[in-house]
Amino acid sequence: MRIDKVCSLRRINDSSRMQIIYEWEDAFAEALGVRVVCDSKLKHALRRLFRPFFKGESDFGRNLYIEPQAKTHGLKDYGRGAILYIIRYNLPDSEFDAFMRYVDDASLVFVASKQVHDYLIDKGASPQRFHHLAISIPDKYIENNAECTPFEDREYDVILVGRSSQLYDDYISCYSQRHPESKLLRRRKRHGKMLFYNTDGSLAGKTQSRKEYIDMLRNTRVALYCGPGTAENDRPDDAVTFSEVVPKLLEAIACGCAVVPRYLDNSDSRYFELHRFGSSVSGFSSFESAIDSALEKGDDPDLRRQYLRKHTTSSRASRLKEVLSKR
């Protein structure tokens, strides 16, 4: 099977959370030898509106679409025969059948989470059609690692990446009281901008662009990673608890941050070997000691490079080509 093109929403949606997806699109397109196609807002709206009337593949082809979120209803961004790459699946178990009907037109479906892939296969999804393709770090962040500020010269001590959590907010407050000399950053979103505040409430910086966010990471020593499903408000009554590893973890590692993780033990955390960065934080005592240890030991460049080589976008593109070659 051959992909005709990679279809992108970058001319329609320029939100910060989509920027990593657009970087993946570029890398996949280059590896597959195809182009990235971006519809205008009008053309995109017309395609979505009239797509249900097309029954064949000729108008849309076997195109790759990266979907940030699994859906069960609504107008589709893709046509019959498309190849989907779904980054996040957090649907309740009761919506599995609706999801399967929604992606019925797709010829192949890749999911970023190993845990989600295992769940879908256990529920009856075809292993010939549904494949695992984990998230990745674009190769350029490893190649340009010299741009990182030396660990001991960084301005900030601690930054929160991944999920916001009331638990971690409480831990940060307590740690700040016990270590008033430390510079800890809290993250808040305001009017489409990500703002970072010092623990005294003063504004440390804002990251409206992806480059600004990466620069902030490169100037911070320790990244607190709180995975999905680890906070008390992450578990709706009808939900299967998924806790996938998110791109912000890989970005923090690539930027030379020492990582203090909180995660669930599942096939995703095992696939990404999160135990290599320490045991999951289970209380304030372990939180405090993990930060103190990370600040003392610093970054391990050899471990970082060895780890990230397994999770580059180019390696995921090779996996994508491998699956396509067998179809």
ZADO-1210 file (C-alpha; in nm, 4 decimals, padded with zeros to 6 digits):
<atoms>
<atom x="00.0000" y="00.0000" z="00.0000" code="MET" pos="1"/>
<atom x="00.1198" y="00.3499" z="-00.0807" code="ARG" pos="2"/>
<atom x="00.0120" y="00.6787" z="00.0774" code="ILE" pos="3"/>
<atom x="-00.0785" y="00.9482" z="-00.1744" code="ASP" pos="4"/>
<atom x="-00.0283" y="01.2493" z="00.0539" code="LYS" pos="5"/>
<atom x="-00.0357" y="01.3726" z="00.4114" code="VAL" pos="6"/>
<atom x="-00.3379" y="01.5933" z="00.4810" code="CYS" pos="7"/>
<atom x="-00.2912" y="01.8738" z="00.7315" code="SER" pos="8"/>
<atom x="-00.5083" y="02.1273" z="00.9129" code="LEU" pos="9"/>
<atom x="-00.2241" y="02.3750" z="00.9654" code="ARG" pos="10"/>
<atom x="-00.3934" y="02.6483" z="00.7603" code="ARG" pos="11"/>
<atom x="-00.7098" y="02.6074" z="00.9676" code="ILE" pos="12"/>
<atom x="-00.5925" y="02.5308" z="01.3215" code="ASN" pos="13"/>
<atom x="-00.2757" y="02.7002" z="01.4461" code="ASP" pos="14"/>
<atom x="-00.3218" y="02.6226" z="01.8168" code="SER" pos="15"/>
<atom x="-00.0074" y="02.5430" z="02.0145" code="SER" pos="16"/>
<atom x="-00.1113" y="02.1843" z="02.0874" code="ARG" pos="17"/>
<atom x="-00.1246" y="02.1082" z="01.7154" code="MET" pos="18"/>
<atom x="00.2331" y="02.2160" z="01.6412" code="GLN" pos="19"/>
<atom x="00.3903" y="01.8822" z="01.7355" code="ILE" pos="20"/>
<atom x="00.1405" y="01.7098" z="01.5032" code="ILE" pos="21"/>
<atom x="00.2445" y="01.9328" z="01.2140" code="TYR" pos="22"/>
<atom x="00.6085" y="01.8448" z="01.2820" code="GLU" pos="23"/>
<atom x="00.5177" y="01.4748" z="01.2677" code="TRP" pos="24"/>
<atom x="00.3320" y="01.5347" z="00.9404" code="GLU" pos="25"/>
<atom x="00.6416" y="01.6905" z="00.7855" code="ASP" pos="26"/>
<atom x="00.8626" y="01.4023" z="00.8979" code="ALA" pos="27"/>
<atom x="00.6228" y="01.1344" z="00.7732" code="PHE" pos="28"/>
<atom x="00.5796" y="01.3108" z="00.4385" code="ALA" pos="29"/>
<atom x="00.9554" y="01.3313" z="00.3903" code="GLU" pos="30"/>
<atom x="01.0066" y="00.9635" z="00.4808" code="ALA" pos="31"/>
<atom x="00.7247" y="00.8498" z="00.2509" code="LEU" pos="32"/>
<atom x="00.8270" y="01.0762" z="-00.0360" code="GLY" pos="33"/>
<atom x="00.4900" y="01.2520" z="-00.0547" code="VAL" pos="34"/>
<atom x="00.3713" y="01.6071" z="-00.0045" code="ARG" pos="35"/>
<atom x="00.1769" y="01.7723" z="00.2758" code="VAL" pos="36"/>
<atom x="-00.1530" y="01.9151" z="00.1498" code="VAL" pos="37"/>
<atom x="-00.3305" y="02.1918" z="00.3412" code="CYS" pos="38"/>
<atom x="-00.6815" y="02.2919" z="00.2390" code="ASP" pos="39"/>
<atom x="-00.8054" y="02.6460" z="00.2874" code="SER" pos="40"/>
<atom x="-01.0840" y="02.6973" z="00.5412" code="LYS" pos="41"/>
<atom x="-01.3458" y="02.7191" z="00.2643" code="LEU" pos="42"/>
<atom x="-01.2236" y="02.4133" z="00.0757" code="LYS" pos="43"/>
<atom x="-01.1958" y="02.2152" z="00.3968" code="HIS" pos="44"/>
<atom x="-01.5538" y="02.3077" z="00.4960" code="ALA" pos="45"/>
<atom x="-01.6892" y="02.2068" z="00.1550" code="LEU" pos="46"/>
<atom x="-01.5050" y="01.8738" z="00.1602" code="ARG" pos="47"/>
<atom x="-01.6459" y="01.7880" z="00.5024" code="ARG" pos="48"/>
<atom x="-01.9962" y="01.8924" z="00.4001" code="LEU" pos="49"/>
<atom x="-02.0118" y="01.6913" z="00.0764" code="PHE" pos="50"/>
<atom x="-01.7890" y="01.3965" z="00.1738" code="ARG" pos="51"/>
<atom x="-02.0843" y="01.1732" z="00.2796" code="PRO" pos="52"/>
<atom x="-02.2054" y="01.1783" z="-00.0823" code="PHE" pos="53"/>
<atom x="-01.8822" y="01.0243" z="-00.2154" code="PHE" pos="54"/>
<atom x="-01.8680" y="00.6450" z="-00.1987" code="LYS" pos="55"/>
<atom x="-01.5423" y="00.5769" z="-00.3803" code="GLY" pos="56"/>
<atom x="-01.1788" y="00.6562" z="-00.3129" code="GLU" pos="57"/>
<atom x="-01.0951" y="00.8503" z="-00.6295" code="SER" pos="58"/>
<atom x="-01.1633" y="01.1972" z="-00.4883" code="ASP" pos="59"/>
<atom x="-00.9757" y="01.1529" z="-00.1633" code="PHE" pos="60"/>
<atom x="-00.7294" y="00.8657" z="-00.2050" code="GLY" pos="61"/>
<atom x="-00.5239" y="00.6818" z="00.0530" code="ARG" pos="62"/>
<atom x="-00.4154" y="00.9841" z="00.2499" code="ASN" pos="63"/>
<atom x="-00.2624" y="00.9997" z="00.5962" code="LEU" pos="64"/>
<atom x="-00.4504" y="01.2014" z="00.8595" code="TYR" pos="65"/>
<atom x="-00.3186" y="01.2572" z="01.2110" code="ILE" pos="66"/>
<atom x="-00.6156" y="01.2940" z="01.4443" code="GLU" pos="67"/>
<atom x="-00.5397" y="01.4496" z="01.7862" code="PRO" pos="68"/>
<atom x="-00.8468" y="01.2920" z="01.9451" code="GLN" pos="69"/>
<atom x="-01.0632" y="00.9843" z="01.8836" code="ALA" pos="70"/>
<atom x="-01.4208" y="01.0687" z="01.7823" code="LYS" pos="71"/>
<atom x="-01.7531" y="00.8900" z="01.7600" code="THR" pos="72"/>
<atom x="-01.9671" y="01.1386" z="01.5658" code="HIS" pos="73"/>
<atom x="-01.9630" y="01.4572" z="01.3602" code="GLY" pos="74"/>
<atom x="-01.8292" y="01.5497" z="01.0176" code="LEU" pos="75"/>
<atom x="-01.5093" y="01.3721" z="00.9225" code="LYS" pos="76"/>
<atom x="-01.1840" y="01.5312" z="00.8119" code="ASP" pos="77"/>
<atom x="-01.0983" y="01.2255" z="00.6019" code="TYR" pos="78"/>
<atom x="-01.2501" y="01.0261" z="00.3181" code="GLY" pos="79"/>
<atom x="-01.2977" y="00.6596" z="00.2322" code="ARG" pos="80"/>
<atom x="-00.9742" y="00.4619" z="00.2235" code="GLY" pos="81"/>
<atom x="-00.7851" y="00.7055" z="00.4473" code="ALA" pos="82"/>
<atom x="-00.5098" y="00.6022" z="00.6860" code="ILE" pos="83"/>
<atom x="-00.5666" y="00.7415" z="01.0357" code="LEU" pos="84"/>
<atom x="-00.3178" y="00.8042" z="01.3124" code="TYR" pos="85"/>
<atom x="-00.5079" y="00.8728" z="01.6377" code="ILE" pos="86"/>
<atom x="-00.3002" y="01.0328" z="01.9105" code="ILE" pos="87"/>
<atom x="-00.5388" y="01.0230" z="02.2056" code="ARG" pos="88"/>
<atom x="-00.8228" y="00.7834" z="02.2788" code="TYR" pos="89"/>
<atom x="-01.0061" y="00.8492" z="02.6059" code="ASN" pos="90"/>
<atom x="-01.3569" y="00.7309" z="02.5191" code="LEU" pos="91"/>
<atom x="-01.5667" y="00.5414" z="02.7733" code="PRO" pos="92"/>
<atom x="-01.6150" y="00.1706" z="02.7148" code="ASP" pos="93"/>
<atom x="-01.9787" y="00.2324" z="02.6193" code="SER" pos="94"/>
<atom x="-01.8662" y="00.4272" z="02.3086" code="GLU" pos="95"/>
<atom x="-01.6412" y="00.1575" z="02.1601" code="PHE" pos="96"/>
<atom x="-01.9025" y="00.0475" z="01.9019" code="ASP" pos="97"/>
<atom x="-01.9705" y="00.4088" z="01.7996" code="ALA" pos="98"/>
<atom x="-01.5973" y="00.4665" z="01.7526" code="PHE" pos="99"/>
<atom x="-01.5648" y="00.1550" z="01.5358" code="MET" pos="100"/>
<atom x="-01.8523" y="00.2720" z="01.3153" code="ARG" pos="101"/>
<atom x="-01.6981" y="00.6165" z="01.2880" code="TYR" pos="102"/>
<atom x="-01.3624" y="00.4849" z="01.1567" code="VAL" pos="103"/>
<atom x="-01.5220" y="00.2194" z="00.9364" code="ASP" pos="104"/>
<atom x="-01.4223" y="00.4077" z="00.6177" code="ASP" pos="105"/>
<atom x="-01.0519" y="00.4075" z="00.7067" code="ALA" pos="106"/>
<atom x="-00.8340" y="00.1383" z="00.5507" code="SER" pos="107"/>
<atom x="-00.5803" y="00.1449" z="00.8368" code="LEU" pos="108"/>
<atom x="-00.5946" y="00.2904" z="01.1874" code="VAL" pos="109"/>
<atom x="-00.2820" y="00.3595" z="01.3929" code="PHE" pos="110"/>
<atom x="-00.3124" y="00.4505" z="01.7609" code="VAL" pos="111"/>
<atom x="-00.0384" y="00.6192" z="01.9625" code="ALA" pos="112"/>
<atom x="-00.1064" y="00.4376" z="02.2894" code="SER" pos="113"/>
<atom x="00.0047" y="00.0772" z="02.3422" code="LYS" pos="114"/>
<atom x="-00.2540" y="00.0467" z="02.6174" code="GLN" pos="115"/>
<atom x="-00.5297" y="00.1669" z="02.3838" code="VAL" pos="116"/>
<atom x="-00.4139" y="-00.0661" z="02.1056" code="HIS" pos="117"/>
<atom x="-00.4262" y="-00.3643" z="02.3418" code="ASP" pos="118"/>
<atom x="-00.7743" y="-00.2575" z="02.4553" code="TYR" pos="119"/>
<atom x="-00.9074" y="-00.2242" z="02.0993" code="LEU" pos="120"/>
<atom x="-00.7729" y="-00.5642" z="01.9961" code="ILE" pos="121"/>
<atom x="-00.9194" y="-00.7242" z="02.3103" code="ASP" pos="122"/>
<atom x="-01.2559" y="-00.5677" z="02.2204" code="LYS" pos="123"/>
<atom x="-01.2503" y="-00.7278" z="01.8747" code="GLY" pos="124"/>
<atom x="-01.0738" y="-00.4772" z="01.6473" code="ALA" pos="125"/>
<atom x="-00.8800" y="-00.6388" z="01.3635" code="SER" pos="126"/>
<atom x="-00.5027" y="-00.6609" z="01.4285" code="PRO" pos="127"/>
<atom x="-00.4522" y="-00.6417" z="01.0507" code="GLN" pos="128"/>
<atom x="-00.6238" y="-00.3033" z="01.0439" code="ARG" pos="129"/>
<atom x="-00.5395" y="-00.1518" z="01.3836" code="PHE" pos="130"/>
<atom x="-00.1720" y="-00.0941" z="01.4663" code="HIS" pos="131"/>
<atom x="00.0322" y="00.0674" z="01.7417" code="HIS" pos="132"/>
<atom x="00.2481" y="00.3658" z="01.6391" code="LEU" pos="133"/>
<atom x="00.3799" y="00.5429" z="01.9470" code="ALA" pos="134"/>
<atom x="00.4310" y="00.9167" z="01.9848" code="ILE" pos="135"/>
<atom x="00.7794" y="01.0440" z="01.9065" code="SER" pos="136"/>
<atom x="01.0240" y="01.3304" z="01.9329" code="ILE" pos="137"/>
<atom x="01.1181" y="01.5013" z="01.6036" code="PRO" pos="138"/>
<atom x="01.4809" y="01.4279" z="01.5198" code="ASP" pos="139"/>
<atom x="01.5718" y="01.7974" z="01.5063" code="LYS" pos="140"/>
<atom x="01.5375" y="01.8304" z="01.8839" code="TYR" pos="141"/>
<atom x="01.8098" y="01.5717" z="01.9326" code="ILE" pos="142"/>
<atom x="02.0310" y="01.7101" z="01.6557" code="GLU" pos="143"/>
<atom x="02.0039" y="02.0651" z="01.7970" code="ASN" pos="144"/>
<atom x="02.0688" y="01.9686" z="02.1580" code="ASN" pos="145"/>
<atom x="02.3702" y="02.1969" z="02.1733" code="ALA" pos="146"/>
<atom x="02.1199" y="02.4827" z="02.2051" code="GLU" pos="147"/>
<atom x="02.0309" y="02.3698" z="02.5567" code="CYS" pos="148"/>
<atom x="02.1652" y="02.5815" z="02.8433" code="THR" pos="149"/>
<atom x="02.4100" y="02.3841" z="03.0634" code="PRO" pos="150"/>
<atom x="02.2183" y="02.2249" z="03.3523" code="PHE" pos="151"/>
<atom x="02.3919" y="02.4221" z="03.6274" code="GLU" pos="152"/>
<atom x="02.3398" y="02.7548" z="03.4453" code="ASP" pos="153"/>
<atom x="01.9637" y="02.7243" z="03.3982" code="ARG" pos="154"/>
<atom x="01.7436" y="02.9962" z="03.5446" code="GLU" pos="155"/>
<atom x="01.4584" y="02.7818" z="03.6794" code="TYR" pos="156"/>
<atom x="01.4654" y="02.4767" z="03.9015" code="ASP" pos="157"/>
<atom x="01.1324" y="02.3030" z="03.8381" code="VAL" pos="158"/>
<atom x="00.8574" y="02.3133" z="03.5735" code="ILE" pos="159"/>
<atom x="00.5378" y="02.1100" z="03.5402" code="LEU" pos="160"/>
<atom x="00.4824" y="01.9352" z="03.2057" code="VAL" pos="161"/>
<atom x="00.2025" y="01.6996" z="03.1053" code="GLY" pos="162"/>
<atom x="-00.1232" y="01.7003" z="03.2987" code="ARG" pos="163"/>
<atom x="-00.2093" y="01.9667" z="03.5505" code="SER" pos="164"/>
<atom x="-00.3034" y="01.8129" z="03.8817" code="SER" pos="165"/>
<atom x="-00.4381" y="01.9587" z="04.2038" code="GLN" pos="166"/>
<atom x="-00.2234" y="01.7011" z="04.3822" code="LEU" pos="167"/>
<atom x="00.0939" y="01.8268" z="04.2146" code="TYR" pos="168"/>
<atom x="-00.0127" y="02.1890" z="04.2757" code="ASP" pos="169"/>
<atom x="-00.0380" y="02.1070" z="04.6478" code="ASP" pos="170"/>
<atom x="00.2999" y="01.9321" z="04.6406" code="TYR" pos="171"/>
<atom x="00.4600" y="02.2310" z="04.4638" code="ILE" pos="172"/>
<atom x="00.3194" y="02.4695" z="04.7250" code="SER" pos="173"/>
<atom x="00.4504" y="02.2542" z="05.0071" code="CYS" pos="174"/>
<atom x="00.7907" y="02.2111" z="04.8419" code="TYR" pos="175"/>
<atom x="00.8157" y="02.5863" z="04.7864" code="SER" pos="176"/>
<atom x="00.7491" y="02.6524" z="05.1547" code="GLN" pos="177"/>
<atom x="01.0166" y="02.4034" z="05.2574" code="ARG" pos="178"/>
<atom x="01.2656" y="02.5216" z="04.9914" code="HIS" pos="179"/>
<atom x="01.2036" y="02.8971" z="04.9473" code="PRO" pos="180"/>
<atom x="01.5308" y="02.9365" z="04.7557" code="GLU" pos="181"/>
<atom x="01.4054" y="02.7142" z="04.4698" code="SER" pos="182"/>
<atom x="01.2515" y="02.8609" z="04.1547" code="LYS" pos="183"/>
<atom x="00.9395" y="02.6587" z="04.0727" code="LEU" pos="184"/>
<atom x="00.7121" y="02.7400" z="03.7814" code="LEU" pos="185"/>
<atom x="00.3355" y="02.6941" z="03.7773" code="ARG" pos="186"/>
<atom x="00.1546" y="02.6743" z="03.4439" code="ARG" pos="187"/>
<atom x="-00.1745" y="02.8477" z="03.3614" code="ARG" pos="188"/>
<atom x="-00.3496" y="02.8977" z="03.0277" code="LYS" pos="189"/>
<atom x="-00.4959" y="03.2439" z="02.9626" code="ARG" pos="190"/>
<atom x="-00.6499" y="03.3643" z="02.6347" code="HIS" pos="191"/>
<atom x="-00.4748" y="03.0998" z="02.4267" code="GLY" pos="192"/>
<atom x="-00.1346" y="03.1693" z="02.5844" code="LYS" pos="193"/>
<atom x="00.0524" y="02.9440" z="02.8254" code="MET" pos="194"/>
<atom x="00.1700" y="03.1522" z="03.1200" code="LEU" pos="195"/>
<atom x="00.4295" y="03.0442" z="03.3750" code="PHE" pos="196"/>
<atom x="00.4255" y="03.1933" z="03.7228" code="TYR" pos="197"/>
<atom x="00.6743" y="03.1825" z="04.0062" code="ASN" pos="198"/>
<atom x="00.5450" y="03.0446" z="04.3340" code="THR" pos="199"/>
<atom x="00.5097" y="03.4014" z="04.4652" code="ASP" pos="200"/>
<atom x="00.2558" y="03.4721" z="04.1894" code="GLY" pos="201"/>
<atom x="00.4794" y="03.6863" z="03.9686" code="SER" pos="202"/>
<atom x="00.4867" y="03.6165" z="03.5944" code="LEU" pos="203"/>
<atom x="00.8020" y="03.4278" z="03.4898" code="ALA" pos="204"/>
<atom x="00.7240" y="03.4097" z="03.1202" code="GLY" pos="205"/>
<atom x="00.4702" y="03.3247" z="02.8525" code="LYS" pos="206"/>
<atom x="00.4902" y="03.0744" z="02.5700" code="THR" pos="207"/>
<atom x="00.2632" y="03.1679" z="02.2844" code="GLN" pos="208"/>
<atom x="00.4763" y="02.9846" z="02.0287" code="SER" pos="209"/>
<atom x="00.6261" y="02.6378" z="02.0304" code="ARG" pos="210"/>
<atom x="00.9772" y="02.7830" z="02.0173" code="LYS" pos="211"/>
<atom x="00.9120" y="02.9853" z="02.3321" code="GLU" pos="212"/>
<atom x="00.7935" y="02.6718" z="02.5135" code="TYR" pos="213"/>
<atom x="01.0999" y="02.4730" z="02.4061" code="ILE" pos="214"/>
<atom x="01.3263" y="02.7604" z="02.5140" code="ASP" pos="215"/>
<atom x="01.1556" y="02.7594" z="02.8552" code="MET" pos="216"/>
<atom x="01.2277" y="02.3878" z="02.8940" code="LEU" pos="217"/>
<atom x="01.5893" y="02.4384" z="02.7900" code="ARG" pos="218"/>
<atom x="01.6247" y="02.6890" z="03.0716" code="ASN" pos="219"/>
<atom x="01.4773" y="02.4647" z="03.3465" code="THR" pos="220"/>
<atom x="01.6532" y="02.1885" z="03.5397" code="ARG" pos="221"/>
<atom x="01.3747" y="01.9526" z="03.6466" code="VAL" pos="222"/>
<atom x="01.0474" y="01.8626" z="03.4735" code="ALA" pos="223"/>
<atom x="00.7564" y="01.7246" z="03.6761" code="LEU" pos="224"/>
<atom x="00.5653" y="01.4800" z="03.4602" code="TYR" pos="225"/>
<atom x="00.2120" y="01.3911" z="03.5670" code="CYS" pos="226"/>
<atom x="00.0599" y="01.1334" z="03.3304" code="GLY" pos="227"/>
<atom x="-00.3104" y="01.1147" z="03.2349" code="PRO" pos="228"/>
<atom x="-00.5198" y="00.9094" z="03.4730" code="GLY" pos="229"/>
<atom x="-00.3045" y="00.9898" z="03.7757" code="THR" pos="230"/>
<atom x="-00.5242" y="01.2713" z="03.9085" code="ALA" pos="231"/>
<atom x="-00.8429" y="01.2226" z="04.1068" code="GLU" pos="232"/>
<atom x="-01.0554" y="01.3989" z="03.8435" code="ASN" pos="233"/>
<atom x="-00.9364" y="01.1802" z="03.5523" code="ASP" pos="234"/>
<atom x="-01.1755" y="00.8894" z="03.6024" code="ARG" pos="235"/>
<atom x="-01.5354" y="00.9345" z="03.4831" code="PRO" pos="236"/>
<atom x="-01.7701" y="00.6614" z="03.6033" code="ASP" pos="237"/>
<atom x="-01.8062" y="00.4980" z="03.2598" code="ASP" pos="238"/>
<atom x="-01.4449" y="00.5397" z="03.1476" code="ALA" pos="239"/>
<atom x="-01.1708" y="00.2878" z="03.0957" code="VAL" pos="240"/>
<atom x="-00.8692" y="00.4496" z="03.2602" code="THR" pos="241"/>
<atom x="-00.6125" y="00.5135" z="02.9894" code="PHE" pos="242"/>
<atom x="-00.2828" y="00.6706" z="03.0836" code="SER" pos="243"/>
<atom x="-00.0798" y="00.7200" z="02.7692" code="GLU" pos="244"/>
<atom x="00.2613" y="00.8835" z="02.7629" code="VAL" pos="245"/>
<atom x="00.2304" y="01.2315" z="02.6112" code="VAL" pos="246"/>
<atom x="00.4767" y="01.4211" z="02.3868" code="PRO" pos="247"/>
<atom x="00.5631" y="01.6765" z="02.6561" code="LYS" pos="248"/>
<atom x="00.7606" y="01.4089" z="02.8402" code="LEU" pos="249"/>
<atom x="00.9842" y="01.3409" z="02.5402" code="LEU" pos="250"/>
<atom x="01.0220" y="01.7146" z="02.4790" code="GLU" pos="251"/>
<atom x="01.1392" y="01.7715" z="02.8366" code="ALA" pos="252"/>
<atom x="01.3930" y="01.4886" z="02.8107" code="ILE" pos="253"/>
<atom x="01.5181" y="01.6191" z="02.4757" code="ALA" pos="254"/>
<atom x="01.5645" y="01.9644" z="02.6309" code="CYS" pos="255"/>
<atom x="01.7924" y="01.8217" z="02.8985" code="GLY" pos="256"/>
<atom x="01.5512" y="01.8301" z="03.1912" code="CYS" pos="257"/>
<atom x="01.5838" y="01.5729" z="03.4663" code="ALA" pos="258"/>
<atom x="01.2413" y="01.4091" z="03.5044" code="VAL" pos="259"/>
<atom x="01.0369" y="01.3469" z="03.8194" code="VAL" pos="260"/>
<atom x="00.7481" y="01.1261" z="03.7011" code="PRO" pos="261"/>
<atom x="00.4063" y="01.0270" z="03.8289" code="ARG" pos="262"/>
<atom x="00.2517" y="00.7522" z="03.6158" code="TYR" pos="263"/>
<atom x="00.0437" y="00.4373" z="03.6173" code="LEU" pos="264"/>
<atom x="00.2052" y="00.0994" z="03.5589" code="ASP" pos="265"/>
<atom x="00.0623" y="-00.0143" z="03.2256" code="ASN" pos="266"/>
<atom x="00.1778" y="-00.1218" z="02.8800" code="SER" pos="267"/>
<atom x="00.2408" y="00.2412" z="02.7807" code="ASP" pos="268"/>
<atom x="00.4658" y="00.3258" z="03.0744" code="SER" pos="269"/>
<atom x="00.6488" y="-00.0046" z="03.0228" code="ARG" pos="270"/>
<atom x="00.6888" y="00.0584" z="02.6484" code="TYR" pos="271"/>
<atom x="00.8493" y="00.3955" z="02.7251" code="PHE" pos="272"/>
<atom x="01.0500" y="00.2493" z="03.0164" code="GLU" pos="273"/>
<atom x="00.9460" y="00.5230" z="03.2557" code="LEU" pos="274"/>
<atom x="01.1054" y="00.3287" z="03.5403" code="HIS" pos="275"/>
<atom x="01.4429" y="00.4452" z="03.4026" code="ARG" pos="276"/>
<atom x="01.3582" y="00.7935" z="03.5287" code="PHE" pos="277"/>
<atom x="01.2583" y="00.6781" z="03.8751" code="GLY" pos="278"/>
<atom x="00.9635" y="00.5248" z="04.0547" code="SER" pos="279"/>
<atom x="00.6273" y="00.6946" z="04.0210" code="SER" pos="280"/>
<atom x="00.5800" y="00.9660" z="04.2826" code="VAL" pos="281"/>
<atom x="00.3417" y="00.8283" z="04.5450" code="SER" pos="282"/>
<atom x="00.3397" y="01.0972" z="04.8117" code="GLY" pos="283"/>
<atom x="00.4972" y="01.4277" z="04.9092" code="PHE" pos="284"/>
<atom x="00.7972" y="01.2611" z="05.0719" code="SER" pos="285"/>
<atom x="00.8915" y="01.0794" z="04.7513" code="SER" pos="286"/>
<atom x="00.8105" y="01.3961" z="04.5512" code="PHE" pos="287"/>
<atom x="01.0478" y="01.6036" z="04.7605" code="GLU" pos="288"/>
<atom x="01.3310" y="01.3519" z="04.7616" code="SER" pos="289"/>
<atom x="01.2978" y="01.2934" z="04.3851" code="ALA" pos="290"/>
<atom x="01.3326" y="01.6678" z="04.3123" code="ILE" pos="291"/>
<atom x="01.6265" y="01.7045" z="04.5516" code="ASP" pos="292"/>
<atom x="01.8001" y="01.4073" z="04.3893" code="SER" pos="293"/>
<atom x="01.7319" y="01.5323" z="04.0352" code="ALA" pos="294"/>
<atom x="01.8683" y="01.8787" z="04.1154" code="LEU" pos="295"/>
<atom x="02.1807" y="01.7250" z="04.2667" code="GLU" pos="296"/>
<atom x="02.2512" y="01.4657" z="03.9959" code="LYS" pos="297"/>
<atom x="02.1559" y="01.6802" z="03.6979" code="GLY" pos="298"/>
<atom x="02.1074" y="01.5675" z="03.3400" code="ASP" pos="299"/>
<atom x="02.2687" y="01.2510" z="03.2001" code="ASP" pos="300"/>
<atom x="02.3419" y="01.3322" z="02.8322" code="PRO" pos="301"/>
<atom x="02.4420" y="00.9761" z="02.7414" code="ASP" pos="302"/>
<atom x="02.1263" y="00.8275" z="02.8922" code="LEU" pos="303"/>
<atom x="01.9179" y="01.0963" z="02.7236" code="ARG" pos="304"/>
<atom x="02.0619" y="01.0381" z="02.3767" code="ARG" pos="305"/>
<atom x="02.0429" y="00.6593" z="02.4103" code="GLN" pos="306"/>
<atom x="01.6827" y="00.6775" z="02.5226" code="TYR" pos="307"/>
<atom x="01.5605" y="00.9285" z="02.2648" code="LEU" pos="308"/>
<atom x="01.7128" y="00.7405" z="01.9690" code="ARG" pos="309"/>
<atom x="01.4465" y="00.4745" z="02.0298" code="LYS" pos="310"/>
<atom x="01.1676" y="00.7296" z="02.0038" code="HIS" pos="311"/>
<atom x="01.2557" y="00.9575" z="01.7127" code="THR" pos="312"/>
<atom x="00.9943" y="01.0470" z="01.4538" code="THR" pos="313"/>
<atom x="01.2192" y="00.8973" z="01.1829" code="SER" pos="314"/>
<atom x="01.2015" y="00.5590" z="01.3602" code="SER" pos="315"/>
<atom x="00.8200" y="00.5845" z="01.3710" code="ARG" pos="316"/>
<atom x="00.8180" y="00.6694" z="01.0003" code="ALA" pos="317"/>
<atom x="01.0164" y="00.3499" z="00.9361" code="SER" pos="318"/>
<atom x="00.7569" y="00.1535" z="01.1331" code="ARG" pos="319"/>
<atom x="00.4759" y="00.3160" z="00.9316" code="LEU" pos="320"/>
<atom x="00.6476" y="00.2201" z="00.6041" code="LYS" pos="321"/>
<atom x="00.6956" y="-00.1357" z="00.7311" code="GLU" pos="322"/>
<atom x="00.3219" y="-00.1765" z="00.7973" code="VAL" pos="323"/>
<atom x="00.2300" y="-00.0218" z="00.4613" code="LEU" pos="324"/>
<atom x="00.4690" y="-00.2519" z="00.2752" code="SER" pos="325"/>
<atom x="00.2800" y="-00.5564" z="00.4027" code="LYS" pos="326"/>
<atom x="-00.0574" y="-00.4386" z="00.2753" code="ARG" pos="327"/>
</atoms>
